């Protein structure tokens, strides 16, 4: 009976260790696309191009309160450089 208790305790501790190890090894990955619709010479276009799989951050998106990401100051109007030919991440690199 004593051997059975020790085995159960050992297996329980082993499971706790592996679950703790799995929880710490899975870090969250955050991806942001800093968007702007302002094109030099054209002004505001009303179009935002956010790369698929990324979270949009606008020039006036301020950090604080409920926002856990953003800018410390309003950077409006920002700048959209336009599409980049042949770049599969053009929407990410254009702003």
N, C-alpha and C positions, 0 to 999 in steps of 0.2 A: 504494500500500500504506500509506503514511504517513497519507494522508487517511482511509482506512478505520479505522485504529487510533484516530485522533482522534475520529472519529464514534462508534465503539463506546465510547470513554471518556466522551464527552459524554453519550451516551444512558444509560450506567451511572450516572453522577453525577446525572443528572436523575431517574432512577428512585429512587435512594437518597434524594434530597431529598424527593420526593413521598411515599415510604413513611414517612419520618421525620415529615413534616408531618401525615400521616393519623394516625399513632400518637399524636402529642401533642394532636391536636384532639378525641380521643374520651375525655373524662374520665368516670370511673365515677360513677354516681349511686346513692346509698344512701338508702333510705327506711325509717324506723323508726316503729313504733307502740308507745308506752309503755303497756303494758297493766297492769290490775289487776282482780282479781275481788272486791275489798272494796267493799261498798256501805254507806254510813253508815246505821246503824240496823238493818242486816241482817247485817253481818259478811261472812265469806267465802261466796261463792256457788258456787264451783267452776267458773264459766264465764269464759272469756276470749274477747274479741271483737277479733280482729286484722283490720285493714283489708286487703283483698285487695291484693297487690303490695307489702306492707310486711313488714319483719322485726320479730317480736315481741321486746320488751324488757320484762322483768318488774321490779318494784321491787327484787328481790333479785339481779338479774343484775349482778354486779360486773365492772368493767373490770380486765383484767390477765391474765397468763399466755396461754392460748390465746384468750381473749376480747379482740378488738380493738375492742369497743364495750361500753358498759354504764355503770353508776354507780360513783362513787368510794366510796360507802357504801351500806349496805342501807337502802332507803327503805320497807320493808314497814310497813304493809300497802298503801300506795298508796290510790287511791280511784277507783271507777267511778261516774261521774255518771249513768249510764243512757243509753238510746238518745235520740237527738235527732230528733224528728219532722220529716220532710221534708228531712233532710240526707243526701245521697248518700254522704258520708264520715263517717257517724255513728260507725262503729266506731273511726275515727281520732280524732275529736274528743271522745269520751265520757270518756276516761281522763285 
